[in-house]
Amino acid sequence: MTNEASRLAAAKWRLKLEDCNNTSDFRELARRRLPGPVFHYIDGAADDEVTRRRNTESYEACDLVPNVLAGVADIDMSTTVMGRKIAMPLFLSPTALQRVFHWQGERAVARAAEKFGTYFGISSLATVSIEEIGETISTPKLFQLYIHKDKGLNTAMVEACKAAKFDAIALTVDTIVSGNRERCMQTGFTSPPKLTVSSAFDFAMHPRWTLNYLLREKFELSNLKDHVREGSQQAISIQDYFNTMLDTSMDWKTAEKVRADWGGEFCLKGIMSVDDAKRAVDIGATAIMVSNHGGRQLDGGRAPFDQLAEIVDAVGDKLDVICDGGITRGSHVLKALSVGAKACSGGRLYLYALAAAGQPGVERAIGKLHAEIERGMRLMGARSVADLGRENLRYR
């Protein structure tokens, strides 16, 4: 090994937050700081994880074509999505169980989103309550609704969002059953995490995570705990939770009723076909997230970016189209915006950073992406998001 290779290898071994400059770096630091079952819950996907990889690879088949001499001293990165103006065209998708990854959980992610003036979402399976987020966070807030068999629970969550003045609800439509998440089966991951013979050594090898989990605020699924024991008082795998608790009979009438009950900005998360995008318009949705749940549901499916153009062409003038998933670079955001997305969103892009270092980690990750988007817009000759279009793209 050369001296330079040795130096780089040593630097990688000593990886700290200040050494993290991209999603791959944050992922590696998270891998080192989390017990295996927790890391693989974030990192894993369905079956052979083909779609999970494809989500990012799809951006690489598309090239950016810059314009120069455009006078880009001032850059406006803002966009309006789901009724709210946000300061950057990327927001933080709702994800479950965040206090498993770091004891600060959704509180850290929300404060980071607030700092950057962008949307932040919490899941039905959040570990901080709708009420607390509503009281403490001033920037736009999105709630991800999973339709449970317990209709009273569904109603209670919608009413709580109204009381807390959330800005939008995103109904998840691609998760009526769990995907085949084999990494979670192999590691035995549950909510809440439980100490077993097989996991004890792994937890012992990560004492900072383990002590935080055991000694700080008790883990709970804050918006579900008063309705179901599973996931808070009783350990259950995410696969079993989805397969036993969620309503497999959910249909377009269900979605239309949720929209009517909510009465505000309404997004369908998990739309991947043109026909479904058109149906979303028909029931009065104001936004859709073109998403395959990070490859965690149907393996072998298309990447959101690959489906984006035909969906934008079909409904982009009727509702907000958001490209969700696979984003690891600011250039990916520029490509999706150039196709016609109003904004982009992602989960792993901040979850690795949360797991690595809590709020400072999330702020660093979003800051890096913010800088990449801004720098990329200058290099593209785009003074605003509106200056990006398909004339700036070529496909291989």
MONOR-V289811 format. One record per pair of residues at least 4 apart in sequence whose C-alpha atoms are under 7 Angstrom apart, sorted by the first residue. I is the first residue (numbers start at 1). GAP is how many residues later the second one is. D is the distance in whole Angstrom. If there is no record, write none. Layout:
BEGIN
I,GAP,D ; I,GAP,D
END
This chain:
BEGIN
1,4,6 ; 1,5,6 ; 2,4,6 ; 3,4,6 ; 4,4,6 ; 5,4,6 ; 6,4,6 ; 7,4,6 ; 8,4,6 ; 9,4,6 ; 10,4,6 ; 11,4,6 ; 15,4,6 ; 15,14,7 ; 16,4,7 ; 17,340,7 ; 17,344,7 ; 20,5,5 ; 20,6,6 ; 21,4,6 ; 21,347,7 ; 22,4,7 ; 23,4,6 ; 23,305,6 ; 23,326,6 ; 24,4,6 ; 25,4,6 ; 26,4,6 ; 26,326,5 ; 26,327,5 ; 26,330,6 ; 27,4,6 ; 27,325,5 ; 28,4,6 ; 29,4,6 ; 29,327,5 ; 30,4,6 ; 30,322,5 ; 30,323,7 ; 30,325,5 ; 30,326,4 ; 31,8,6 ; 33,173,6 ; 33,323,6 ; 34,4,6 ; 34,5,6 ; 34,172,7 ; 34,175,7 ; 35,4,6 ; 35,167,6 ; 35,168,6 ; 35,171,6 ; 36,4,6 ; 36,166,7 ; 37,4,6 ; 37,147,7 ; 37,150,5 ; 37,151,7 ; 37,152,5 ; 38,4,7 ; 38,63,7 ; 38,151,7 ; 39,4,6 ; 40,4,5 ; 40,143,6 ; 40,144,7 ; 41,143,6 ; 44,137,7 ; 44,139,6 ; 45,4,5 ; 45,7,6 ; 45,136,6 ; 45,250,5 ; 45,251,4 ; 46,133,6 ; 46,134,5 ; 46,135,4 ; 46,136,7 ; 46,249,6 ; 46,250,5 ; 46,251,6 ; 46,252,7 ; 46,253,6 ; 47,133,6 ; 47,134,6 ; 47,135,6 ; 47,252,6 ; 49,4,6 ; 49,246,7 ; 49,250,6 ; 50,4,6 ; 50,249,6 ; 50,250,6 ; 51,4,6 ; 51,244,5 ; 51,248,5 ; 51,249,5 ; 51,250,6 ; 51,251,7 ; 51,252,7 ; 52,242,6 ; 52,243,4 ; 53,4,6 ; 54,4,6 ; 54,249,6 ; 55,248,5 ; 55,249,7 ; 55,270,6 ; 55,271,4 ; 56,270,4 ; 56,271,6 ; 58,245,7 ; 58,247,6 ; 58,248,6 ; 59,246,7 ; 59,273,6 ; 61,334,6 ; 61,335,5 ; 62,331,7 ; 62,332,6 ; 62,333,4 ; 62,334,6 ; 63,330,6 ; 63,331,5 ; 63,332,6 ; 64,328,6 ; 64,329,5 ; 64,330,7 ; 65,327,5 ; 65,328,6 ; 66,313,7 ; 66,314,4 ; 66,315,6 ; 66,326,6 ; 67,313,5 ; 67,314,5 ; 68,312,7 ; 68,313,5 ; 70,311,5 ; 72,306,6 ; 72,309,6 ; 72,310,7 ; 72,311,6 ; 74,309,7 ; 75,308,5 ; 75,309,6 ; 76,307,6 ; 76,308,5 ; 77,10,6 ; 77,11,5 ; 77,12,6 ; 77,307,6 ; 77,308,6 ; 78,7,7 ; 78,8,6 ; 78,9,4 ; 78,10,5 ; 78,11,6 ; 79,6,6 ; 79,7,6 ; 79,8,7 ; 79,9,7 ; 79,10,6 ; 79,263,7 ; 80,4,5 ; 80,5,4 ; 80,6,6 ; 81,4,6 ; 81,239,6 ; 81,261,6 ; 81,262,7 ; 82,86,7 ; 82,183,6 ; 82,204,7 ; 82,205,6 ; 82,238,7 ; 83,182,7 ; 84,56,7 ; 86,31,6 ; 86,32,5 ; 86,33,7 ; 87,29,7 ; 87,30,5 ; 87,31,6 ; 88,30,6 ; 89,254,5 ; 89,255,6 ; 90,253,6 ; 90,254,5 ; 90,255,5 ; 91,27,6 ; 91,28,5 ; 91,29,6 ; 91,253,6 ; 91,254,5 ; 92,27,6 ; 92,28,5 ; 92,29,6 ; 92,253,6 ; 92,254,6 ; 92,255,6 ; 93,27,7 ; 93,28,5 ; 93,252,6 ; 93,253,5 ; 93,254,5 ; 94,26,7 ; 94,27,4 ; 94,28,4 ; 94,29,5 ; 94,50,6 ; 95,27,6 ; 95,28,5 ; 95,252,6 ; 96,27,5 ; 96,29,5 ; 96,30,5 ; 97,28,6 ; 97,29,5 ; 97,30,6 ; 98,4,7 ; 98,7,4 ; 98,8,6 ; 98,28,7 ; 98,29,6 ; 99,4,5 ; 99,5,6 ; 99,6,4 ; 99,7,7 ; 99,28,6 ; 101,4,7 ; 101,253,7 ; 101,254,5 ; 102,252,6 ; 102,253,5 ; 102,256,6 ; 103,109,6 ; 103,110,7 ; 104,4,5 ; 104,254,6 ; 105,4,7 ; 106,4,6 ; 106,22,6 ; 107,4,6 ; 108,4,6 ; 108,250,6 ; 108,251,4 ; 109,4,6 ; 109,250,6 ; 109,253,6 ; 110,4,6 ; 110,10,6 ; 110,27,7 ; 111,4,6 ; 112,4,7 ; 112,247,6 ; 112,250,6 ; 112,251,5 ; 113,4,6 ; 113,5,5 ; 113,6,6 ; 113,7,6 ; 114,4,6 ; 114,23,7 ; 114,24,7 ; 114,25,5 ; 117,22,6 ; 118,21,7 ; 118,22,7 ; 119,20,7 ; 119,21,5 ; 119,22,6 ; 119,23,7 ; 120,20,7 ; 120,21,5 ; 120,22,6 ; 121,20,6 ; 121,21,4 ; 121,22,6 ; 121,23,7 ; 122,4,6 ; 122,20,6 ; 122,21,5 ; 122,22,6 ; 123,20,6 ; 123,21,5 ; 123,22,7 ; 124,20,6 ; 124,21,6 ; 124,22,6 ; 124,99,6 ; 125,96,6 ; 125,98,7 ; 126,95,6 ; 126,96,6 ; 126,97,7 ; 127,93,6 ; 127,94,5 ; 127,95,5 ; 128,4,7 ; 128,94,5 ; 129,4,6 ; 129,93,5 ; 129,94,6 ; 130,4,6 ; 130,30,7 ; 130,31,6 ; 130,34,7 ; 130,93,7 ; 131,4,6 ; 131,29,7 ; 131,33,6 ; 132,4,6 ; 133,4,6 ; 134,30,5 ; 134,31,6 ; 134,32,7 ; 135,29,7 ; 140,27,6 ; 141,25,5 ; 141,26,5 ; 141,27,7 ; 142,24,6 ; 142,25,6 ; 142,26,5 ; 142,27,6 ; 142,28,7 ; 143,25,6 ; 143,26,5 ; 143,27,6 ; 144,25,6 ; 144,26,5 ; 144,27,6 ; 144,28,7 ; 145,24,7 ; 145,25,6 ; 145,26,5 ; 145,27,6 ; 146,25,6 ; 146,26,6 ; 147,7,6 ; 147,99,6 ; 147,100,6 ; 148,6,6 ; 148,97,6 ; 148,98,4 ; 148,99,5 ; 149,96,6 ; 149,97,5 ; 149,98,5 ; 150,4,7 ; 151,4,6 ; 152,4,6 ; 153,4,6 ; 153,74,7 ; 154,4,6 ; 155,4,6 ; 156,4,6 ; 157,4,6 ; 158,4,6 ; 158,104,6 ; 159,4,6 ; 160,4,6 ; 161,4,6 ; 161,5,5 ; 162,4,6 ; 167,98,7 ; 168,96,6 ; 168,97,5 ; 168,98,6 ; 169,96,7 ; 169,97,5 ; 169,98,6 ; 170,96,6 ; 170,97,4 ; 170,98,5 ; 170,99,6 ; 171,96,6 ; 171,97,5 ; 171,98,6 ; 172,96,6 ; 172,97,5 ; 172,98,6 ; 173,95,7 ; 173,96,6 ; 173,97,6 ; 174,96,5 ; 175,122,7 ; 176,70,6 ; 176,71,6 ; 176,72,5 ; 177,65,6 ; 177,66,5 ; 177,71,7 ; 178,61,5 ; 178,64,6 ; 178,65,6 ; 178,119,6 ; 179,117,6 ; 179,118,4 ; 179,119,6 ; 180,117,7 ; 181,4,7 ; 181,115,7 ; 182,4,6 ; 183,4,6 ; 184,4,6 ; 184,5,5 ; 189,4,6 ; 189,48,6 ; 190,4,7 ; 190,45,6 ; 190,46,5 ; 190,47,4 ; 190,48,6 ; 191,40,5 ; 191,41,7 ; 191,44,5 ; 191,45,5 ; 191,46,6 ; 191,47,7 ; 192,27,7 ; 192,39,6 ; 192,40,6 ; 192,43,5 ; 193,42,7 ; 194,41,7 ; 195,4,6 ; 195,5,6 ; 196,4,6 ; 199,4,6 ; 200,4,6 ; 201,4,6 ; 202,4,7 ; 203,4,7 ; 203,7,6 ; 206,4,6 ; 207,4,6 ; 208,4,6 ; 209,4,6 ; 210,4,6 ; 211,4,6 ; 212,4,5 ; 219,13,7 ; 220,5,7 ; 220,12,5 ; 221,4,6 ; 221,10,6 ; 221,11,6 ; 224,4,6 ; 225,4,6 ; 225,7,6 ; 229,4,5 ; 229,5,6 ; 230,4,5 ; 230,5,6 ; 230,6,6 ; 231,4,5 ; 231,5,6 ; 236,4,6 ; 236,5,6 ; 237,4,6 ; 238,4,6 ; 239,4,6 ; 240,4,6 ; 241,4,6 ; 242,4,5 ; 250,4,6 ; 251,4,7 ; 252,4,6 ; 253,4,6 ; 254,4,6 ; 255,4,6 ; 256,4,6 ; 256,27,6 ; 257,4,6 ; 258,4,6 ; 259,4,6 ; 259,7,6 ; 265,21,6 ; 266,19,5 ; 266,20,5 ; 266,21,6 ; 267,18,6 ; 267,19,6 ; 267,20,4 ; 267,21,5 ; 268,19,7 ; 268,20,5 ; 268,21,6 ; 269,19,6 ; 269,20,5 ; 269,21,7 ; 269,22,7 ; 270,19,6 ; 270,20,6 ; 270,21,5 ; 270,22,6 ; 270,23,7 ; 271,5,6 ; 271,6,6 ; 271,17,7 ; 271,18,6 ; 271,19,5 ; 271,20,6 ; 272,18,6 ; 272,19,6 ; 272,32,7 ; 272,35,7 ; 273,4,6 ; 274,4,6 ; 274,36,7 ; 274,37,5 ; 274,40,7 ; 275,4,6 ; 276,4,6 ; 277,4,7 ; 277,34,7 ; 277,38,7 ; 278,4,6 ; 278,37,6 ; 279,4,6 ; 280,4,7 ; 280,5,5 ; 281,4,6 ; 281,37,7 ; 286,33,5 ; 286,34,6 ; 287,32,5 ; 287,33,4 ; 287,34,6 ; 288,32,6 ; 288,33,5 ; 288,34,6 ; 289,32,6 ; 289,33,5 ; 289,34,6 ; 289,35,6 ; 290,14,6 ; 290,32,6 ; 290,33,5 ; 290,34,6 ; 291,13,5 ; 291,32,7 ; 291,33,5 ; 291,34,6 ; 292,5,7 ; 292,12,7 ; 293,4,6 ; 294,31,6 ; 294,32,7 ; 295,4,6 ; 302,4,7 ; 303,4,7 ; 304,4,6 ; 304,19,6 ; 304,20,7 ; 304,21,7 ; 305,18,7 ; 305,31,7 ; 307,4,6 ; 308,4,6 ; 309,4,6 ; 309,30,6 ; 310,4,6 ; 311,4,6 ; 312,4,4 ; 312,9,7 ; 312,28,6 ; 315,4,6 ; 316,4,6 ; 316,5,6 ; 320,22,6 ; 321,20,5 ; 321,21,6 ; 322,19,5 ; 322,20,6 ; 322,21,5 ; 322,22,5 ; 323,13,7 ; 323,18,6 ; 323,20,7 ; 323,21,5 ; 323,22,6 ; 324,20,6 ; 324,21,5 ; 324,22,5 ; 325,20,7 ; 325,21,5 ; 327,5,6 ; 327,19,6 ; 327,22,7 ; 328,21,6 ; 329,40,6 ; 330,4,6 ; 330,39,5 ; 330,42,5 ; 330,43,5 ; 331,4,6 ; 331,42,7 ; 331,45,7 ; 332,4,6 ; 333,4,6 ; 333,11,6 ; 334,4,6 ; 334,39,7 ; 335,4,6 ; 336,4,7 ; 336,5,6 ; 337,4,5 ; 337,5,6 ; 337,6,7 ; 337,51,7 ; 338,50,5 ; 338,51,4 ; 338,52,5 ; 338,54,7 ; 339,50,6 ; 339,51,5 ; 347,4,6 ; 348,4,6 ; 350,4,6 ; 350,12,6 ; 350,15,6 ; 351,4,6 ; 352,4,6 ; 353,4,6 ; 353,5,7 ; 353,8,5 ; 353,9,5 ; 353,12,6 ; 354,4,4 ; 354,5,6 ; 354,7,6 ; 354,8,5 ; 356,5,6 ; 357,4,5 ; 358,4,6 ; 359,4,6 ; 360,4,6 ; 361,4,6 ; 362,4,6 ; 363,4,6 ; 364,4,6 ; 365,4,6 ; 366,4,6 ; 367,4,6 ; 368,4,6 ; 369,4,6 ; 370,4,6 ; 371,4,6 ; 372,4,6 ; 373,4,6 ; 374,4,6 ; 375,4,6 ; 376,4,6 ; 377,4,6 ; 377,5,5 ; 377,6,7 ; 378,4,6 ; 378,5,7 ; 382,5,5 ; 382,6,6 ; 383,4,7 ; 388,4,7
END
